[in-house]
Amino acid sequence: NEPALDLWRNLCQTRFIRVCAADATAWTMYQNNTEYDRGVNTFSPEGRLYQVEYAIKAVQLGSTAVGVKTSEGIVLAVEKRLTSKLLESKSVEKILEIDSHIGVAVSGLISDARTLVDHARIEGQNHRFMYDEPMRVEALTQSTCDLALGFGEDGEEDKMSRPFGAALLIGGFDDKGPQLYFTDPSGNYVEYKAKAIGAGAKGAQTNLQESYNDNISMAEAENLALSTLKMVMEEGLTAENVEIASVTSAGYHTYPAEELQAIIDRL
């Protein structure tokens, strides 16, 4: 039947054209997304910077870190992920000293975090050399975020060609008292009373909101920080797989294994 055959051919041709048009539309959308996806300084039509969002995702895959502020100082605690029995736990550092009055807990890509920490250390020492006084915690935090915000820029100073895949909890004690700041890959920073970052941040932050109070002591802050980590860690809490430090008016202090074990024992 010739008319029926012609009708069938027309239907097939129409359907083929529609499929090709749909594929072309999908390909165009893919090309557009790829363009915005690769450009570190290009906003998508929805107002998003995909590279920054990917860097934030990298932080969400990192080790969980907790910071707690008290009237006496700051407590920082971080989970250590020991991937092998042969790995020396002391070689895994997630809490670092920036200056004698400032410490930082990191999560995400540690190599990126070390670049930010090295920059902060240099800024702190330059300030001491020029003004003969310690740099304020917020000023140092802002300087670190300025570096994090400079990705993709051209200039004399070497800058990253992508966002830093690390978040920091910067705790310090200056003439304004104890302060705890959270920085993210977008270059933003916010002050917190208690903050959790990393893979277990959601559950840890909920626990902090329920348990924190403004009159918390340093001992209670130590208990809260480690108990929060214990709640979100896959493995049991030991002196080998966690790290803790404090910053008070006396300065930065890293807890040795004996002090850490004593805190774990009283949980």
TORZA-898805 format. One record per residue: x, y, z of N, C-alpha, C in turn. Coordinates in nm, 4 decimals. Layout:
% residues N
      n_c1      n_c2      n_c3     ca_c1     ca_c2     ca_c3      c_c1      c_c2      c_c3
         X         Y         Z         X         Y         Z         X         Y         Z
...
//
This chain:
% residues 267
      n_c1      n_c2      n_c3     ca_c1     ca_c2     ca_c3      c_c1      c_c2      c_c3
    0.0859   -0.1186    0.0000    0.0000    0.0000    0.0000    0.0896    0.1237    0.0000
    0.0949    0.1895   -0.1145    0.1873    0.3016   -0.1320    0.1551    0.4206   -0.0418
    0.0258    0.4633   -0.0283   -0.0031    0.5762    0.0620    0.0359    0.5493    0.2071
    0.0113    0.4274    0.2541    0.0472    0.3934    0.3919    0.1988    0.3967    0.4108
    0.2716    0.3495    0.3062    0.4177    0.3510    0.3137    0.4719    0.4940    0.3184
    0.4122    0.5836    0.2381    0.4545    0.7244    0.2400    0.4277    0.7880    0.3767
    0.3111    0.7539    0.4346    0.2770    0.8071    0.5655    0.3779    0.7597    0.6708
    0.4133    0.6332    0.6623    0.5112    0.5774    0.7556    0.6473    0.6461    0.7427
    0.6874    0.6725    0.6189    0.8159    0.7398    0.5960    0.8138    0.8821    0.6535
    0.7013    0.9511    0.6335    0.6900    1.0872    0.6859    0.6958    1.0898    0.8389
    0.6285    0.9914    0.9013    0.6312    0.9826    1.0470    0.7722    0.9567    1.0996
    0.8408    0.8653    1.0330    0.9778    0.8326    1.0747    1.0710    0.9528    1.0584
    1.0518    1.0222    0.9445    1.1358    1.1396    0.9202    1.1102    1.2488    1.0238
    0.9817    1.2694    1.0571    0.9472    1.3704    1.1579    1.0055    1.3350    1.2936
    0.9922    1.2052    1.3289    1.0455    1.1612    1.4586    1.1968    1.1746    1.4631
    1.2631    1.1442    1.3500    1.4094    1.1550    1.3442    1.4529    1.3005    1.3633
    1.3783    1.3916    1.2998    1.4111    1.5339    1.3118    1.3958    1.5803    1.4561
    1.2884    1.5341    1.5223    1.2649    1.5736    1.6618    1.3753    1.5213    1.7529
    1.4158    1.3955    1.7285    1.5232    1.3367    1.8098    1.6523    1.4137    1.7899
    1.6829    1.4457    1.6652    1.8049    1.5208    1.6362    1.8012    1.6589    1.7001
    1.6831    1.7234    1.6962    1.6689    1.8554    1.7567    1.6893    1.8489    1.9075
    1.6326    1.7438    1.9694    1.6497    1.7266    2.1143    1.7962    1.7021    2.1494
    1.8622    1.6190    2.0677    2.0039    1.5933    2.0922    2.0868    1.7198    2.0763
    2.0519    1.8002    1.9758    2.1247    1.9246    1.9530    2.1061    2.0204    2.0697
    1.9831    2.0254    2.1226    1.9563    2.1115    2.2384    2.0349    2.0651    2.3598
    2.0351    1.9328    2.3819    2.1101    1.8772    2.4953    2.2590    1.9046    2.4804
    2.3091    1.8930    2.3570    2.4520    1.9166    2.3325    2.4878    2.0633    2.3564
    2.3969    2.1520    2.3143    2.4188    2.2943    2.3376    2.4229    2.3254    2.4863
    2.3290    2.2661    2.5618    2.3278    2.2866    2.7060    2.4543    2.2317    2.7690
    2.5015    2.1161    2.7211    2.6242    2.0563    2.7739    2.7435    2.1481    2.7483
    2.7484    2.2030    2.6248    2.8578    2.2935    2.5928    2.8551    2.4171    2.6819
    2.7348    2.4702    2.7025    2.7228    2.5886    2.7867    2.7646    2.5587    2.9299
    2.7170    2.4433    2.9833    2.7537    2.4062    3.1203    2.9033    2.3841    3.1327
    2.9625    2.3213    3.0284    3.1056    2.2974    3.0301    3.1815    2.4286    3.0318
    3.1330    2.5258    2.9565    3.1975    2.6565    2.9533    3.1960    2.7216    3.0908
    3.0807    2.7213    3.1578    3.0718    2.7811    3.2905    3.1412    2.6942    3.3949
    3.1464    2.5642    3.3681    3.2085    2.4699    3.4600    3.3591    2.4924    3.4668
    3.4193    2.5224    3.3533    3.5651    2.5361    3.3472    3.6129    2.6759    3.3821
    3.5311    2.7742    3.3660    3.5730    2.9106    3.3936    3.5652    2.9426    3.5414
    3.6811    2.9657    3.6052    3.6817    2.9887    3.7494    3.6255    3.1257    3.7856
    3.6239    3.2178    3.6899    3.5736    3.3524    3.7172    3.4475    3.3845    3.6392
    3.3824    3.2818    3.5840    3.2646    3.3034    3.4999    3.1398    3.2542    3.5720
    3.0435    3.3429    3.5889    2.9164    3.3057    3.6497    2.8278    3.2369    3.5467
    2.7559    3.1341    3.5909    2.6554    3.0708    3.5065    2.5325    3.1608    3.5019
    2.4390    3.1351    3.4090    2.3164    3.2165    3.4054    2.2373    3.2114    3.5356
    2.2586    3.1055    3.6154    2.1898    3.0958    3.7443    2.2642    3.1694    3.8555
    2.3776    3.2334    3.8213    2.4545    3.3068    3.9213    2.5447    3.2195    4.0057
    2.5932    3.1094    3.9499    2.6752    3.0154    4.0256    2.8175    3.0113    3.9714
    2.9124    2.9905    4.0618    3.0510    2.9642    4.0249    3.0780    2.8165    4.0533
    3.0765    2.7361    3.9482    3.0831    2.5912    3.9677    3.2144    2.5478    4.0321
    3.3253    2.6109    3.9956    3.4535    2.5703    4.0507    3.4588    2.5922    4.2022
    3.3965    2.6993    4.2499    3.3911    2.7231    4.3942    3.3053    2.6171    4.4614
    3.1943    2.5808    4.3974    3.1072    2.4775    4.4537    3.1796    2.3434    4.4602
    3.2608    2.3128    4.3593    3.3374    2.1878    4.3613    3.4411    2.1898    4.4731
    3.5025    2.3051    4.4977    3.5993    2.3166    4.6066    3.5318    2.2962    4.7420
    3.4108    2.3485    4.7571    3.3350    2.3285    4.8812    3.3006    2.1805    4.8983
    3.2714    2.1120    4.7865    3.2469    1.9674    4.7918    3.3700    1.8925    4.8413
    3.4878    1.9380    4.7993    3.6117    1.8741    4.8444    3.6265    1.8856    4.9951
    3.5853    1.9998    5.0505    3.5898    2.0175    5.1962    3.4942    1.9213    5.2642
    3.3778    1.9002    5.2033    3.2773    1.8118    5.2623    3.3199    1.6654    5.2614
    3.4249    1.6334    5.1888    3.4801    1.4976    5.1880    3.5983    1.4834    5.2839
    3.6410    1.5939    5.3443    3.7590    1.5920    5.4297    3.7299    1.5439    5.5708
    3.8338    1.5381    5.6504    3.8211    1.4963    5.7906    3.7382    1.5983    5.8689
    3.6646    1.5493    5.9655    3.5815    1.6371    6.0469    3.6677    1.7137    6.1469
    3.6446    1.8444    6.1544    3.7153    1.9305    6.2497    3.6130    2.0104    6.3281
    3.6431    2.0349    6.4550    3.5510    2.1052    6.5445    3.6263    2.2148    6.6178
    3.5627    2.3307    6.6299    3.6174    2.4400    6.7089    3.5138    2.4887    6.8080
    3.5552    2.5152    6.9320    3.4644    2.5614    7.0376    3.5287    2.6803    7.1080
    3.4517    2.7885    7.1235    3.5009    2.9082    7.1922    3.4468    2.9140    7.3346
    3.5319    2.9505    7.4276    3.4918    2.9740    7.5659    3.5388    3.1137    7.6066
    3.5048    3.1545    7.7263    3.5517    3.2837    7.7748    3.7012    3.2829    7.8042
    3.7596    3.1620    7.8163    3.9016    3.1484    7.8481    3.9879    3.1275    7.7244
    3.9282    3.0770    7.6157    4.0077    3.0495    7.4971    3.9319    2.9657    7.3960
    4.0077    2.9035    7.3069    3.9528    2.8250    7.1959    4.0040    2.6816    7.2051
    3.9161    2.5853    7.1773    3.9549    2.4447    7.1678    3.9320    2.3987    7.0245
    4.0341    2.3387    6.9630    4.0261    2.2846    6.8279    4.0520    2.1345    6.8332
    3.9699    2.0570    6.7642    3.9864    1.9114    6.7599    3.9591    1.8623    6.6187
    4.0378    1.7655    6.5725    4.0264    1.7153    6.4360    4.0415    1.5634    6.4346
    3.9639    1.5018    6.3477    3.9758    1.3582    6.3234    4.0946    1.3303    6.2334
    4.1730    1.2266    6.2683    4.2817    1.1810    6.1824    4.2379    1.0532    6.1112
    4.2422    1.0536    5.9806    4.2080    0.9333    5.9054    4.3365    0.8557    5.8765
    4.3545    0.7479    5.9489    4.4733    0.6647    5.9305    4.4392    0.5526    5.8332
    4.4895    0.5637    5.7119    4.4534    0.4705    5.6048    4.5327    0.3414    5.6072
    4.6335    0.3333    5.6937    4.7158    0.2131    5.6994    4.7676    0.1930    5.8413
    4.7830    0.0672    5.8807    4.8396    0.0362    6.0114    4.9862    0.0776    6.0192
    5.0498    0.0904    5.9027    5.1915    0.1264    5.8984    5.2140    0.2769    5.9010
    5.1067    0.3539    5.8969    5.1173    0.4989    5.8942    5.1448    0.5536    6.0337
    5.2446    0.6389    6.0457    5.2762    0.7043    6.1725    5.1746    0.8155    6.1952
    5.0941    0.8024    6.3009    4.9874    0.8991    6.3243    5.0408    1.0398    6.3508
    5.1591    1.0491    6.4089    5.2142    1.1814    6.4398    5.2516    1.2594    6.3141
    5.2642    1.1899    6.2007    5.2976    1.2586    6.0755    5.1748    1.3209    6.0094
    5.0554    1.2859    6.0574    4.9311    1.3423    6.0038    4.8934    1.4621    6.0911
    4.9108    1.5815    6.0374    4.8838    1.7047    6.1125    4.7658    1.7777    6.0503
    4.6606    1.7951    6.1281    4.5426    1.8673    6.0832    4.5203    1.9957    6.1643
    4.5965    2.0118    6.2741    4.5936    2.1350    6.3534    4.7341    2.1932    6.3515
    4.7442    2.3195    6.3107    4.8740    2.3817    6.2915    4.8809    2.5145    6.3659
    5.0004    2.5507    6.4069    5.0227    2.6793    6.4738    5.0562    2.7848    6.3692
    4.9837    2.8964    6.3715    5.0133    3.0084    6.2827    5.1058    3.1068    6.3524
    5.0730    3.1419    6.4745    5.1556    3.2298    6.5577    5.1399    3.1825    6.7019
    5.2112    3.2454    6.7917    5.2065    3.2004    6.9309    5.0688    3.2187    6.9934
    4.9819    3.2991    6.9288    4.8484    3.3246    6.9836    4.7372    3.2808    6.8898
    4.7715    3.2089    6.7821    4.6719    3.1667    6.6824    4.7018    3.0247    6.6361
    4.5965    2.9413    6.6304    4.6062    2.8066    6.5754    4.4975    2.7863    6.4710
    4.5109    2.6814    6.3911    4.4131    2.6565    6.2852    4.3912    2.5066    6.2691
    4.2639    2.4690    6.2526    4.2262    2.3319    6.2183    4.1806    2.3318    6.0735
    4.2230    2.2316    5.9965    4.1976    2.2318    5.8522    4.1191    2.1080    5.8111
    4.0455    2.1227    5.7007    3.9734    2.0113    5.6406    3.9699    2.0319    5.4901
    3.9750    1.9212    5.4152    3.9780    1.9285    5.2695    4.1119    1.8816    5.2174
    4.1624    1.9480    5.1137    4.2931    1.9143    5.0580    4.4016    1.9760    5.1456
    4.4773    1.8921    5.2138    4.5757    1.9411    5.3098    4.6851    2.0221    5.2415
    4.7225    1.9852    5.1197    4.8251    2.0617    5.0480    4.7785    2.2048    5.0231
    4.6522    2.2216    4.9878    4.5970    2.3558    4.9707    4.5933    2.4302    5.1033
    4.5543    2.3592    5.2085    4.5471    2.4217    5.3410    4.6846    2.4688    5.3869
    4.7874    2.3908    5.3585    4.9226    2.4295    5.4000    4.9682    2.5570    5.3297
    4.9273    2.5739    5.2040    4.9601    2.6973    5.1327    4.8973    2.8174    5.2017
    4.7716    2.8034    5.2415    4.7035    2.9116    5.3133    4.7675    2.9365    5.4494
    4.8039    2.8299    5.5193    4.8650    2.8431    5.6516    5.0026    2.9089    5.6415
    5.0814    2.8696    5.5414    5.2137    2.9316    5.5220    5.1995    3.0812    5.4954
    5.0993    3.1168    5.4148    5.0742    3.2590    5.3876    5.0370    3.3317    5.5170
    4.9517    3.2694    5.5984    4.9105    3.3316    5.7249    5.0303    3.3490    5.8185
    5.1187    3.2498    5.8219    5.2368    3.2592    5.9082    5.3259    3.3757    5.8663
    5.3458    3.3908    5.7364    5.4293    3.5008    5.6863    5.3656    3.6356    5.7195
    5.2338    3.6457    5.7017    5.1643    3.7703    5.7338    5.1785    3.8041    5.8817
    5.1648    3.7026    5.9664    5.1775    3.7251    6.1099    5.3169    3.7702    6.1494
    5.4195    3.7095    6.0916    5.5571    3.7471    6.1244    5.5928    3.8845    6.0686
    5.5443    3.9161    5.9487    5.5685    4.0498    5.8920    5.5068    4.1581    5.9797
    5.3876    4.1293    6.0319    5.3207    4.2269    6.1189    5.4002    4.2477    6.2472
    5.4495    4.1391    6.3051    5.5310    4.1505    6.4268    5.6580    4.2306    6.3997
    5.7199    4.2058    6.2845    5.8454    4.2731    6.2514    5.8233    4.4234    6.2316
    5.7145    4.4606    6.1656    5.6904    4.6013    6.1333    5.6334    4.6802    6.2505
    5.5425    4.6183    6.3269    5.4707    4.6919    6.4311    5.5068    4.6486    6.5734
    5.5896    4.5471    6.5860    5.6328    4.4975    6.7162    5.5149    4.4611    6.8060
    5.4147    4.3970    6.7470    5.2978    4.3497    6.8207    5.2344    4.2337    6.7441
    5.1641    4.1447    6.8131    5.0991    4.0332    6.7419    4.9846    4.0832    6.6548
    4.9641    4.0168    6.5441    4.8562    4.0526    6.4519    4.7222    4.0071    6.5090
    4.6207    4.0908    6.4947    4.4893    4.0529    6.5432    4.4353    3.9335    6.4650
    4.3530    3.8546    6.5325    4.3028    3.7307    6.4727    4.2193    3.7598    6.3480
    4.1307    3.8587    6.3554    4.0448    3.8886    6.2408    4.1252    3.9424    6.1233
    4.2247    4.0250    6.1511    4.3075    4.0797    6.0434    4.3833    3.9688    5.9714
    4.4353    3.8728    6.0464    4.5063    3.7616    5.9837    4.4108    3.6734    5.9046
    4.2904    3.6532    5.9576    4.1895    3.5746    5.8870    4.1516    3.6414    5.7553
    4.1338    3.7720    5.7581    4.0979    3.8449    5.6369    4.2096    3.8383    5.5337
    4.3337    3.8487    5.5786    4.4474    3.8384    5.4871    4.4527    3.7013    5.4206
    4.4226    3.5960    5.4976    4.4204    3.4598    5.4421    4.3089    3.4448    5.3399
    4.1935    3.5028    5.3691    4.0808    3.4959    5.2764    4.1068    3.5762    5.1493
    4.1850    3.6835    5.1598    4.2215    3.7598    5.0406    4.3006    3.6727    4.9442
    4.3895    3.5887    4.9978    4.4636    3.4959    4.9126    4.3696    3.3928    4.8520
    4.2776    3.3393    4.9336    4.1832    3.2386    4.8837    4.0938    3.2958    4.7742
    4.0656    3.4260    4.7819    3.9773    3.4903    4.6855    4.0491    3.5272    4.5561
    4.1816    3.5180    4.5563    4.2581    3.5644    4.4407    4.2780    3.4611    4.3316
    4.2054    3.3500    4.3340    4.2263    3.2469    4.2313    4.1904    3.3004    4.0930
    4.2713    3.2620    3.9948    4.2441    3.2995    3.8561    4.2843    3.4402    3.8194
    4.3411    3.5166    3.9129    4.3794    3.6546    3.8834    4.5192    3.6598    3.8236
    4.5407    3.7590    3.7390    4.6727    3.7841    3.6833    4.7397    3.8929    3.7659
    4.8684    3.8809    3.7850    4.9399    3.9810    3.8624    5.0819    3.9370    3.8878
    5.1544    4.0195    3.9628    5.2940    3.9891    3.9909    5.3066    3.8699    4.0853
    5.2176    3.8635    4.1837    5.2223    3.7533    4.2802    5.1604    3.6280    4.2204
    5.2257    3.5143    4.2442    5.1730    3.3883    4.1931    5.0431    3.3544    4.2644
    4.9399    3.3286    4.1882    4.8087    3.2956    4.2425    4.7662    3.1581    4.1920
    4.6757    3.0963    4.2648    4.6200    2.9677    4.2236    4.5306    2.9879    4.1015
    4.5335    2.8903    4.0108    4.4474    2.8982    3.8922    4.3090    2.8396    3.9193
    4.2858    2.7950    4.0423    4.1564    2.7390    4.0828    4.1336    2.7731    4.2288
    4.0120    2.7571    4.2786    3.9876    2.7826    4.4219    4.0617    2.6809    4.5092
    4.0966    2.7223    4.6284    4.1584    2.6315    4.7256    4.0522    2.5343    4.7770
    4.0840    2.4060    4.7735    3.9888    2.3046    4.8195    4.0034    2.2757    4.9669
    4.0035    2.3792    5.0490    4.0234    2.3615    5.1927    3.9435    2.4663    5.2686
    3.8979    2.4279    5.3873    3.8320    2.5199    5.4800    3.9129    2.5227    5.6089
    3.9102    2.6363    5.6779    3.9898    2.6546    5.7986    3.9018    2.6960    5.9161
    3.9381    2.6478    6.0333    3.8855    2.6999    6.1596    4.0013    2.7691    6.2296
    3.9996    2.9021    6.2285    4.1096    2.9805    6.2849    4.0689    3.0286    6.4235
    4.1428    2.9839    6.5242    4.1153    3.0226    6.6618    4.2321    3.0989    6.7197
    4.2036    3.2092    6.7881    4.3118    3.2878    6.8449    4.2675    3.3686    6.9643
    4.3659    3.4296    7.0282    4.3408    3.5112    7.1475    4.4224    3.6390    7.1330
    4.3537    3.7549    7.1266    4.4216    3.8831    7.1175    4.3611    3.9820    7.2162
    4.3816    4.1118    7.1930    4.3305    4.2112    7.2874    4.1782    4.2170    7.2910
    4.1127    4.1538    7.1946    3.9667    4.1463    7.1940    3.9156    4.0183    7.2589
    4.0074    3.9349    7.3081    3.9686    3.8094    7.3701    3.9733    3.6940    7.2725
    3.9166    3.5787    7.3081    3.9169    3.4611    7.2193    3.8228    3.4813    7.1009
    3.8652    3.4343    6.9850    3.7849    3.4447    6.8635    3.8023    3.3190    6.7795
    3.6929    3.2759    6.7167    3.6932    3.1574    6.6316    3.6314    3.1947    6.4972
    3.7082    3.1775    6.3902    3.6606    3.2126    6.2564    3.6602    3.0896    6.1658
    3.5588    3.0850    6.0808    3.5472    2.9810    5.9783    3.5679    3.0449    5.8417
    3.6569    2.9878    5.7605    3.6787    3.0354    5.6234    3.6471    2.9220    5.5268
    3.5928    2.9566    5.4097    3.5615    2.8551    5.3092    3.6299    2.8900    5.1768
    3.6243    2.8017    5.0763    3.6947    2.8250    4.9498    3.6498    2.9484    4.8723
    3.5356    3.0052    4.9057    3.4898    3.1249    4.8354    3.5621    3.2507    4.8827
    3.6411    3.2407    4.9905    3.7093    3.3562    5.0456    3.6290    3.4276    5.1511
    3.5180    3.3685    5.1912    3.4336    3.4283    5.2947    3.4786    3.3812    5.4329
    3.4590    3.4667    5.5350    3.4878    3.4233    5.6716    3.3797    3.4746    5.7651
    3.3488    3.3930    5.8658    3.2429    3.4227    5.9622    3.2918    3.3821    6.1012
    3.2561    3.4605    6.2018    3.2933    3.4257    6.3387    3.1867    3.3368    6.4008
    3.2292    3.2346    6.4734    3.1388    3.1389    6.5371    3.1732    3.1222    6.6845
    3.0749    3.0766    6.7608    3.0978    3.0314    6.8974    3.1411    2.8850    6.8972
    3.0857    2.8079    6.8046    3.1230    2.6671    6.7874    3.0936    2.6298    6.6425
    3.1853    2.5581    6.5801    3.1692    2.5275    6.4381    3.2331    2.3936    6.4051
    3.1684    2.3188    6.3141    3.2215    2.1922    6.2646    3.2331    2.1998    6.1134
    3.3384    2.1411    6.0574    3.3582    2.1343    5.9127    3.4009    1.9927    5.8759
    3.3920    1.9614    5.7468    3.4352    1.8302    5.7007    3.3191    1.7364    5.6718
    3.3511    1.6085    5.6581    3.2521    1.5091    5.6167    3.1379    1.4947    5.7165
    3.1673    1.5036    5.8440    3.0635    1.4863    5.9458    3.0096    1.6174    5.9997
    3.0248    1.7254    5.9221    2.9899    1.8588    5.9722    2.8421    1.8718    6.0079
    2.7539    1.8113    5.9295    2.6100    1.8288    5.9527    2.5685    1.7736    6.0891
    2.6034    1.6490    6.1167    2.5685    1.5896    6.2450    2.6427    1.6538    6.3599
    2.7695    1.6896    6.3362    2.8490    1.7510    6.4417    2.7952    1.8891    6.4782
    2.7548    1.9665    6.3769    2.7019    2.0999    6.4041    2.5707    2.0933    6.4819
    2.4897    1.9934    6.4507    2.3649    1.9746    6.5257    2.3935    1.9467    6.6727
    2.4931    1.8627    6.6984    2.5287    1.8317    6.8368    2.5836    1.9543    6.9090
    2.6621    2.0347    6.8384    2.7162    2.1563    6.8989    2.6043    2.2540    6.9350
    2.5072    2.2683    6.8473    2.3956    2.3597    6.8735    2.3152    2.3151    6.9952
    2.3025    2.1843    7.0134    2.2245    2.1331    7.1256    2.3001    2.1381    7.2576
    2.4321    2.1276    7.2518    2.5102    2.1130    7.3750    2.5849    2.2388    7.4180
    2.6043    2.3332    7.3279    2.6863    2.4506    7.3600    2.6099    2.5502    7.4469
    2.6813    2.6159    7.5389    2.6259    2.7287    7.6144    2.7365    2.8315    7.6343
    2.6979    2.9555    7.6560    2.7937    3.0656    7.6627    2.8848    3.0587    7.7850
    2.8462    2.9836    7.8858    2.9254    2.9755    8.0089    3.0135    2.8508    8.0141
    3.0361    2.7898    7.9003    3.1134    2.6660    7.8955    3.2589    2.6921    7.9360
    3.3163    2.5986    8.0117    3.4556    2.6104    8.0549    3.5471    2.5412    7.9546
    3.6767    2.5556    7.9723    3.7720    2.4916    7.8811    3.7620    2.3395    7.8903
    3.7487    2.2872    8.0117    3.7369    2.1419    8.0287    3.6097    2.0907    7.9616
    3.5008    2.1641    7.9777    3.3750    2.1250    7.9136    3.3849    2.1365    7.7620
    3.4583    2.2372    7.7139    3.4777    2.2531    7.5699    3.5593    2.1379    7.5124
    3.6585    2.0932    7.5878    3.7376    1.9770    7.5447    3.6489    1.8536    7.5339
    3.5655    1.8328    7.6349    3.4731    1.7189    7.6330    3.3754    1.7293    7.5157
    3.3227    1.8496    7.4920    3.2256    1.8690    7.3850    3.2885    1.8445    7.2489
    3.4096    1.8954    7.2294    3.4768    1.8789    7.1003    3.5033    1.7317    7.0696
    3.5565    1.6589    7.1674    3.5896    1.5177    7.1432    3.4643    1.4302    7.1372
    3.3652    1.4606    7.2195    3.2421    1.3810    7.2138    3.1687    1.4030    7.0816
    3.1787    1.5236    7.0269    3.1184    1.5521    6.8963    3.1891    1.4732    6.7865
    3.3221    1.4705    6.7915    3.3970    1.3895    6.6942    3.3635    1.2411    6.7091
    3.3549    1.1954    6.8329    3.3238    1.0542    6.8585    3.1909    1.0140    6.7973
    3.0959    1.1070    6.7969    2.9624    1.0797    6.7458    2.9613    1.0598    6.5949
    3.0507    1.1295    6.5228    3.0467    1.1257    6.3759    3.1567    1.0399    6.3148
    3.2532    0.9970    6.3949    3.3634    0.9168    6.3409    3.3196    0.7728    6.3178
    3.3705    0.7124    6.2116    3.3383    0.5736    6.1809    3.4110    0.4787    6.2743
    3.5329    0.5129    6.3118    3.6111    0.4292    6.4020    3.5999    0.4815    6.5440
    3.6404    0.4001    6.6395    3.6366    0.4419    6.7783    3.7361    0.5526    6.8070
    3.7064    0.6338    6.9061    3.7915    0.7469    6.9415    3.9114    0.6987    7.0222
    4.0317    0.7282    6.9733    4.1548    0.6930    7.0442    4.2507    0.8115    7.0384
    4.3556    0.8015    7.1155    4.4574    0.9073    7.1149    4.5372    0.9081    6.9857
    4.5219    0.8026    6.9048    4.5958    0.7935    6.7793    4.5228    0.8592    6.6631
    4.3888    0.8574    6.6657    4.3148    0.9056    6.5480    4.2431    1.0388    6.5683
    4.2801    1.1122    6.6737    4.2293    1.2486    6.6914    4.3446    1.3387    6.7330
    4.3241    1.4666    6.7114    4.4237    1.5668    6.7489    4.3494    1.6835    6.8131
    4.4078    1.7425    6.9167    4.3405    1.8512    6.9865    4.4438    1.9551    7.0292
    4.4021    2.0814    7.0239    4.4879    2.1921    7.0654    4.3997    2.3015    7.1237
    4.4614    2.3937    7.1954    4.3884    2.5058    7.2544    4.4686    2.6335    7.2367
    4.3965    2.7456    7.2391    4.4600    2.8774    7.2351    4.3976    2.9606    7.3470
    4.4795    3.0031    7.4414    4.4334    3.0839    7.5540    4.5229    3.2076    7.5651
    4.5038    3.2822    7.6729    4.5894    3.3989    7.6957    4.7355    3.3581    7.7138
    4.7579    3.2319    7.7504    4.8944    3.1807    7.7667    4.9577    3.1424    7.6341
    4.8767    3.1348    7.5265    4.9298    3.1027    7.3953    4.8744    2.9733    7.3384
    4.9358    2.9287    7.2299    4.8941    2.8066    7.1597    4.9510    2.6835    7.2297
    4.8682    2.5802    7.2408    4.9116    2.4586    7.3100    4.8553    2.3359    7.2397
    4.9441    2.2449    7.2004    4.9034    2.1157    7.1439    4.9046    2.0116    7.2543
    4.7975    1.9343    7.2661    4.7865    1.8369    7.3729    4.8715    1.7135    7.3419
    4.9630    1.6766    7.4297    5.0370    1.5512    7.4106    4.9454    1.4310    7.4315
    4.9948    1.3135    7.3998    4.9141    1.1911    7.4056    4.8566    1.1668    7.5448
    4.9324    1.2001    7.6494    4.8849    1.1748    7.7853    4.7642    1.2625    7.8187
    4.7710    1.3896    7.7842    4.6592    1.4795    7.8116    4.5378    1.4425    7.7279
    4.5618    1.4055    7.6029    4.4515    1.3651    7.5153    4.3827    1.2409    7.5681
    4.4597    1.1432    7.6130    4.4020    1.0205    7.6654    4.3208    1.0482    7.7924
    4.3665    1.1438    7.8740    4.2954    1.1780    7.9972    4.1569    1.2360    7.9648
    4.1496    1.3163    7.8583    4.0200    1.3721    7.8167    3.9282    1.2609    7.7659
    3.9848    1.1705    7.6859    3.9057    1.0592    7.6330    3.8512    0.9727    7.7458
    3.9312    0.9521    7.8488    3.8905    0.8670    7.9610    3.7738    0.9263    8.0386
    3.7616    1.0574    8.0397    3.6533    1.1180    8.1182    3.5256    1.1409    8.0370
    3.5254    1.1009    7.9098    3.4039    1.1134    7.8298    3.2989    1.0098    7.8751
//
